[in-house]
Amino acid sequence: MGTVLTQRVLAVLELRRPNGAFVTELVAAIDPVANPSQIEQALAELERSGRVLIIDHVAPDIHLKSIDLRIVAQVPPEEDESAAYQTVEALWDEWLRSFLATHRCQ
């Protein structure tokens, strides 16, 4: 399937437990100086083919509105998106708990 970049995305996700990450973490793990539009194209291709699920989240603080809070999770082979959705939500809940426990708006 697909390009070298789509294979790299899947390889990074396969190494993570659970098999998901914030898109920004994924980009940094693949190549922090890569062309973002190429990575976006690879993610779009993987999402169209049902290999990953990408969900965006609303910023919990006005100061984070410009931050990319999308989380991508690998859809396990021979399964529907429910496992990937649970991965995304578990990662979001963990991040949100940590953020709210330490953040104080000034």
N, CA and C of each residue as an Amber inpcrd file, in Angstrom:
protein
   318
   0.8260000  -1.1930000   0.0000000   0.0000000   0.0000000   0.0000000
   0.8540000   1.2350000   0.0000000   0.5610000   2.1610000  -0.8470000
   0.9850000   3.5340000  -0.7630000   2.4630000   3.8460000  -0.8470000
   2.7210000   5.0420000  -0.4560000   4.0470000   5.6150000  -0.5610000
   4.9220000   5.2260000   0.6220000   6.1800000   5.5760000   0.4940000
   7.1230000   5.3510000   1.5890000   6.6600000   6.1090000   2.8310000
   6.1390000   7.3000000   2.6330000   5.6990000   8.1130000   3.7710000
   4.4940000   7.4820000   4.4770000   3.5610000   6.9270000   3.7320000
   2.4240000   6.2620000   4.3860000   2.9080000   5.0490000   5.1800000
   3.8870000   4.3460000   4.6480000   4.4500000   3.2090000   5.3750000
   5.1650000   3.6610000   6.6470000   5.8350000   4.8020000   6.5890000
   6.5090000   5.3250000   7.7860000   5.5000000   5.7260000   8.8450000
   4.3830000   6.3340000   8.4290000   3.3200000   6.6860000   9.3760000
   2.8350000   5.4300000  10.0830000   2.5210000   4.3980000   9.3310000
   2.0310000   3.1510000   9.9210000   3.0730000   2.5080000  10.8270000
   4.3340000   2.5630000  10.4270000   5.4010000   1.9740000  11.2400000
   5.5250000   2.6820000  12.5860000   5.4310000   3.9980000  12.5850000
   5.5060000   4.7520000  13.8460000   4.3160000   4.4030000  14.7330000
   3.1270000   4.3460000  14.1510000   1.9380000   4.0230000  14.9420000
   2.0010000   2.6030000  15.5000000   2.5350000   1.6820000  14.7260000
   2.6290000   0.2920000  15.1780000   3.5520000   0.1460000  16.3870000
   4.5410000   1.0150000  16.5060000   5.4910000   0.9520000  17.6270000
   4.9310000   1.5540000  18.9150000   3.8930000   2.3410000  18.7990000
   3.3380000   3.0200000  19.9680000   2.2890000   2.1490000  20.6400000
   2.2090000   2.2570000  21.9450000   1.1630000   1.5730000  22.7090000
   0.4400000   2.5970000  23.5510000  -0.8060000   2.8580000  23.2940000
  -1.6250000   2.3150000  22.2100000  -1.1610000   2.8570000  20.8560000
  -1.7300000   2.3190000  19.7860000  -1.3050000   2.6380000  18.4240000
  -1.8620000   3.9680000  17.9340000  -1.5510000   5.0410000  18.6570000
  -2.0240000   6.3570000  18.2750000  -1.1000000   7.4370000  18.7870000
  -1.3090000   8.6620000  18.2700000  -0.4810000   9.7920000  18.6770000
  -1.1450000  11.0830000  18.2150000  -0.7820000  12.1670000  18.8650000
  -1.1460000  13.4720000  18.3220000  -0.4340000  13.6000000  16.9760000
  -1.0650000  14.2530000  16.0300000  -0.4640000  14.4130000  14.7080000
   0.8950000  15.1010000  14.8390000   1.0120000  16.0750000  15.7220000
   2.2910000  16.7660000  15.8970000   3.3820000  15.8210000  16.4020000
   3.0240000  14.8880000  17.2880000   3.9870000  13.8870000  17.7630000
   4.3970000  12.9590000  16.6220000   3.4360000  12.5890000  15.8190000
   3.6900000  11.7080000  14.6890000   4.6510000  12.3610000  13.7060000
   4.4040000  13.6230000  13.3810000   5.2770000  14.3560000  12.4620000
   6.6990000  14.4030000  13.0180000   6.8340000  14.7140000  14.3040000
   8.1600000  14.7820000  14.9230000   8.8570000  13.4270000  14.8970000
   8.1020000  12.3540000  15.0730000   8.6920000  11.0140000  15.0710000
   9.1100000  10.5790000  13.6700000   8.3740000  11.0270000  12.6680000
   8.6920000  10.6440000  11.2830000   9.8800000  11.4510000  10.7830000
   9.7470000  12.7640000  10.8620000  10.8110000  13.6440000  10.3750000
  10.4180000  15.0730000  10.7270000  11.0280000  15.6490000  11.7510000
  10.6350000  16.9870000  12.1980000  10.8470000  18.0840000  11.1570000
  11.6650000  17.8250000  10.1410000  11.8780000  18.8350000   9.1050000
  11.2020000  18.4650000   7.7890000  10.3490000  17.4610000   7.8270000
   9.6340000  17.0390000   6.6170000   8.6450000  18.1080000   6.1810000
   8.2680000  18.0400000   4.9420000   7.2650000  18.9360000   4.3910000
   5.9090000  18.5530000   4.9790000   5.2940000  19.4450000   5.7680000
   4.0160000  19.1080000   6.4100000   2.9220000  18.7180000   5.4140000
   2.9270000  19.3200000   4.2370000   1.8650000  18.9850000   3.2730000
   2.0070000  17.5430000   2.7940000   3.2260000  17.0200000   2.7020000
   3.4050000  15.6290000   2.2940000   2.8910000  14.6760000   3.3740000
   3.1380000  15.0110000   4.6180000   2.6410000  14.1780000   5.7080000
   1.1210000  14.2510000   5.7640000   0.5520000  15.4290000   5.5580000
  -0.9120000  15.5780000   5.5150000  -1.5000000  14.7310000   4.3890000
  -0.8340000  14.7030000   3.2400000  -1.3010000  13.8800000   2.1220000
  -1.2550000  12.4010000   2.4860000  -0.1770000  11.9870000   3.1500000
  -0.0650000  10.5800000   3.5640000  -1.1650000  10.2380000   4.5620000
  -1.4230000  11.1240000   5.5150000  -2.4910000  10.8860000   6.4930000
  -3.8520000  10.8220000   5.8020000  -4.0860000  11.7160000   4.8560000
  -5.3650000  11.7180000   4.1240000  -5.5300000  10.4240000   3.3360000
  -4.4610000   9.9590000   2.7080000  -4.5150000   8.7020000   1.9540000
  -4.8340000   7.5310000   2.8880000  -4.1740000   7.4910000   4.0370000
  -4.4120000   6.4180000   4.9990000  -5.8240000   6.4780000   5.5760000
  -6.3270000   7.6810000   5.7930000  -7.6890000   7.8200000   6.3210000
  -8.7160000   7.3800000   5.2790000  -8.5150000   7.7880000   4.0240000
  -9.4330000   7.3860000   2.9410000  -9.4720000   5.8740000   2.7780000
  -8.3240000   5.2320000   2.9670000  -8.2620000   3.7820000   2.7820000
  -8.6940000   3.0150000   4.0290000  -9.0430000   3.7430000   5.0930000
  -9.5210000   3.0950000   6.3080000  -8.4300000   2.5160000   7.1900000
  -7.1860000   2.9090000   6.9630000  -6.0700000   2.3860000   7.7520000
  -5.8550000   3.1590000   9.0430000  -6.2640000   4.4410000   9.0690000
  -6.1580000   5.2490000  10.2840000  -7.4420000   6.0330000  10.4910000
  -7.6250000   6.4660000  11.7220000  -8.7230000   7.3450000  12.1030000
  -8.0950000   8.6080000  12.6700000  -8.5670000   9.7570000  12.2230000
  -8.0540000  11.0330000  12.7170000  -9.2240000  11.8130000  13.2890000
  -9.0750000  12.2460000  14.5330000 -10.1330000  13.0160000  15.1940000
  -9.5250000  14.2930000  15.7570000 -10.1890000  15.3920000  15.4860000
  -9.7760000  16.6910000  16.0120000 -10.5250000  16.9410000  17.3140000
  -9.9190000  17.6910000  18.2070000 -10.5360000  18.0090000  19.4880000
 -10.5630000  19.5170000  19.6930000 -11.5390000  19.9630000  20.4430000
 -11.6750000  21.3700000  20.7670000 -10.6590000  21.7190000  21.8460000
  -9.9930000  22.8420000  21.6650000  -8.9990000  23.2890000  22.6440000
  -9.6660000  23.5560000  23.9870000  -9.0790000  23.0400000  25.0830000
  -9.6690000  23.2450000  26.4030000  -9.3480000  24.6220000  26.9890000
  -8.6110000  25.4190000  26.2580000  -8.2070000  26.7370000  26.7320000
  -8.0730000  27.6600000  25.5240000  -8.4910000  28.8770000  25.6790000
  -8.4540000  29.8360000  24.5670000  -7.0370000  30.0380000  24.0360000
  -6.0440000  29.8690000  24.8760000  -4.6550000  30.0640000  24.4590000
  -4.1360000  28.9290000  23.5730000  -4.8960000  27.8670000  23.4660000
  -4.4820000  26.7160000  22.6560000  -5.2200000  26.6270000  21.3270000
  -5.9980000  27.6370000  20.9900000  -6.8240000  27.5770000  19.7780000
  -6.0140000  27.3430000  18.5090000  -4.7640000  27.7750000  18.4770000
  -3.9560000  27.6080000  17.2670000  -3.1540000  26.3040000  17.2710000
  -3.2970000  25.4950000  18.3070000  -2.5580000  24.2390000  18.4310000
  -3.3080000  23.1220000  17.7010000  -2.5670000  22.2820000  17.0070000
  -3.1440000  21.1340000  16.3170000  -3.4030000  20.0370000  17.3510000
  -4.6580000  19.7900000  17.6670000  -5.0320000  18.7980000  18.6700000
  -5.6330000  17.5340000  18.0430000  -5.3100000  17.3000000  16.7830000
  -5.7840000  16.0840000  16.1300000  -4.9800000  14.8890000  16.6450000
  -5.6920000  13.7900000  16.8120000  -5.0540000  12.5340000  17.1980000
  -5.3360000  11.5190000  16.1060000  -4.2970000  10.7810000  15.7440000
  -4.4140000   9.7420000  14.7170000  -4.1660000   8.3910000  15.3730000
  -4.9810000   7.4150000  15.0130000  -4.8170000   6.0580000  15.5290000
  -4.9330000   5.0740000  14.3780000  -4.1650000   4.0270000  14.4720000
  -4.2010000   2.9820000  13.4600000  -5.4560000   2.1370000  13.6440000
  -6.1410000   1.8560000  12.5510000  -7.2880000   0.9560000  12.5670000
  -6.7280000  -0.4570000  12.4300000  -6.9500000  -1.3010000  13.4240000
  -6.3960000  -2.6640000  13.3460000  -6.9140000  -3.4000000  12.1130000
  -6.0410000  -4.1910000  11.4900000  -6.4820000  -4.9640000  10.3150000
  -7.6820000  -5.8440000  10.6590000  -8.5750000  -5.9520000   9.7250000
  -9.7630000  -6.8090000   9.8640000 -10.7220000  -6.3460000  10.9530000
 -10.6210000  -5.0820000  11.3780000 -11.5410000  -4.5460000  12.3860000
 -12.1420000  -3.2430000  11.8790000 -13.1860000  -2.8010000  12.5650000
 -13.7590000  -1.5060000  12.2180000 -13.0290000  -0.4160000  13.0040000
 -13.5360000   0.7980000  12.9150000 -12.8650000   1.9360000  13.5330000
 -13.0550000   2.0240000  15.0420000 -13.8400000   1.1630000  15.6480000
 -14.1410000   1.3280000  17.0680000 -12.9010000   1.2190000  17.9520000
 -11.9900000   0.3170000  17.6490000 -10.7640000   0.2010000  18.4480000
  -9.9040000   1.4460000  18.2940000  -9.8130000   1.9630000  17.0710000
  -9.0460000   3.1890000  16.8360000  -9.7030000   4.3750000  17.5560000
 -11.0300000   4.4220000  17.5300000 -11.7440000   5.4930000  18.2280000
 -11.4540000   5.4330000  19.7280000 -11.4570000   4.2500000  20.3060000
 -11.1590000   4.1030000  21.7310000  -9.7290000   4.5430000  22.0330000
  -8.7960000   4.2430000  21.1390000  -7.4120000   4.6790000  21.3070000
  -7.3270000   6.1990000  21.3020000  -7.9840000   6.8250000  20.3250000
  -7.9780000   8.2830000  20.2320000  -8.5390000   8.8940000  21.5080000
  -9.6750000   8.4130000  21.9470000 -10.3130000   8.9960000  23.1280000
  -9.4990000   8.7510000  24.4000000  -8.8530000   7.5900000  24.5110000
  -8.0050000   7.3190000  25.6780000  -6.8120000   8.2720000  25.7060000
  -6.1880000   8.4970000  24.5490000  -5.0690000   9.4360000  24.4870000
  -5.5220000  10.8500000  24.8060000  -6.6750000  11.2470000  24.2840000
  -7.2050000  12.5820000  24.5540000  -7.5120000  12.7430000  26.0410000
  -8.1750000  11.7670000  26.6310000  -8.5210000  11.8470000  28.0540000
  -7.2710000  11.9560000  28.9190000  -6.2550000  11.1810000  28.5830000
  -4.9960000  11.2230000  29.3450000  -4.3360000  12.5990000  29.2260000
  -4.2680000  13.1210000  28.0060000  -3.6610000  14.4360000  27.7910000
  -4.4690000  15.5270000  28.4870000  -5.7770000  15.4690000  28.3650000
  -6.6370000  16.4860000  28.9500000  -6.5390000  16.4890000  30.4750000
  -6.5370000  15.3140000  31.0900000  -6.3710000  15.2360000  32.5500000
  -5.0540000  15.8700000  32.9810000  -3.9960000  15.5510000  32.2770000
  -2.6800000  16.1090000  32.5960000  -2.6720000  17.6190000  32.4110000
  -3.2460000  18.0790000  31.3160000  -3.3030000  19.5170000  31.0440000
  -4.0790000  20.2460000  32.1350000  -5.2610000  19.7540000  32.4480000
  -6.1040000  20.4310000  33.4340000  -5.5110000  20.3670000  34.8410000
  -4.7410000  19.3450000  35.1360000  -4.1240000  19.2190000  36.4540000
  -2.9730000  20.2090000  36.6470000  -2.3730000  20.6670000  35.5530000
  -1.2000000  21.5280000  35.6800000  -1.3940000  22.9320000  35.1580000
  -2.3990000  23.1740000  34.3590000  -2.5690000  24.4740000  33.7010000
  -3.3210000  25.4590000  34.5850000  -2.8070000  26.6390000  34.6070000
  -3.4790000  27.7510000  35.2960000  -3.4760000  28.9440000  34.3500000
  -4.6550000  29.3510000  33.9150000  -4.7480000  30.5140000  33.0320000
  -4.3280000  31.7690000  33.7820000  -3.5810000  32.5810000  33.1310000
  -3.1350000  33.8400000  33.7550000  -3.9590000  34.9920000  33.2330000
